Amino acid sequence: MEGLDIENKQQPNSLNLRPGLEGVPVAQSSICDIDGEKGDLKYRGYSISELAEKSSFLETTFLLIWGELPTSKQLKEFESQIQMHRRLSFRVRDMMKCFPESGHPMDALQSSAASLGLFYSRRAIDDPKYIYDAVVRLIAKIPTMVAAFQLIRKGQDPIQPRDDLPYSANFLYMLTEKEPDPIAARVLDRCLILHAEHSLNASTFSARVTASTLTDPYAVIASAVGTLAGPLHGGANEDVIKMLEKIKSPDRASSFLDQAIKNKEKIMGFGHREYKVKDPRANLLQSFAEELFARFGKDEMYDVAQAVEQAATPKLGPKGIYPNVDFYSGLVYRKLGIPKDLFTPIFAISRVSGWLAHWREQLSANRIYRPTQIYTGKHNRTWEPLEERSSITKN
Ligand code: ACO
């Protein structure tokens, strides 16, 4: 008997295959606008650089989810609700204590986020109060979960949030048990603004697909976290630092790139489906890294990163491949004293805003996602009794 033939290319079908849905519009959205040729990114019509300079992460979150900047009363109310809901139930903390400490923090976060659906099981997705409460809970609790797992895996008890500290400062405090330097906290807050939304990337699409089934928002966020974890998406920031550590010194950057390109390996932190120029967020993150280096001392890996960018420009630039958001973010987080495997969870803390904005938008004009496929398998096969079958090739 022949092996399973999944390569059967005969296509009686006239459907146009679009792997990765590249260039296929599947939703109308008013949340985020990307100009990949110019390297321009806007949330709800506001430029990302202006938001990073003038806004806070919670204010930007409000803008993304409800479409307008909050009034000062709305912002105060939102901030105080978030502050009130930052704590985790002892049951969630106990559950997290049972996770293996060697597990990846993104897996811990996905499981913990999904568990919220058990605690808040009422599903009323057409009730504005339910939506507001779910937004508040998720924005408030996700950072606490990330920080809790970090302490738990070191054998410590998670510490409680501090009510006197703003969002990003409190996260750093819960992570390090020290009140952070205000510049460090502000840089982190600005990083969260930059990562909060980016139209229909893989994890946001995942969130919208899950939302389209009308399931609860905790399942929506858990599915998006799982999607963000992959190395071709949010996981790349961790791999960038591993790559820079492997290159070790600036003079090795060019030969490393040549070898990688020859072996058809991807350079982590480079390339983007949308941008054909340097990602505007990479420029801003690079400036944040420099701000931190000026205050707290330089990271020698920054020289390596710059050498990689410089060497890559003539080699990959002609193909429209430039640094993306993940290339410099790891250097910022490293300077903030954050371990490598927490880079992607921090991305998730921020992207929850965008996912929730898309959750709301999906519900406002919902149609369940159900794409089609082009069948490439066999047809009309004859059943063979078990004793007459020869071995098959597994793939
Ligand atoms: N290094 C080297 N070559 C690259 C890179 C890269 N980082 N990215 C793309 N290319 C090349 C591919 O080899 C391919 O070349 P070919 O046409 O000669 O075969 C061509 O560019 C197109 O590449 P695709 O992978 O088809 O482009 P796509 O739009 O599907 O991929 C992606 C975008 C996944 C981001 C890709 O650039 C990549 O894998 N980058 C590295 C991982 C990374 O940094 N991911 C983070 C992205 S940002 C984010 O998700 C938050």
Boltz pocket constraint, residues with backbone or C-beta under 6 A from the ligand:
constraints:
  - pocket:
      binder: B
      contacts: [[A, 20], [A, 201], [A, 231], [A, 232], [A, 233], [A, 234], [A, 236], [A, 264], [A, 265], [A, 266], [A, 267], [A, 268], [A, 269], [A, 270], [A, 271], [A, 272], [A, 273], [A, 316], [A, 319], [A, 321], [A, 324], [A, 325], [A, 326]]
      max_distance: 6.0
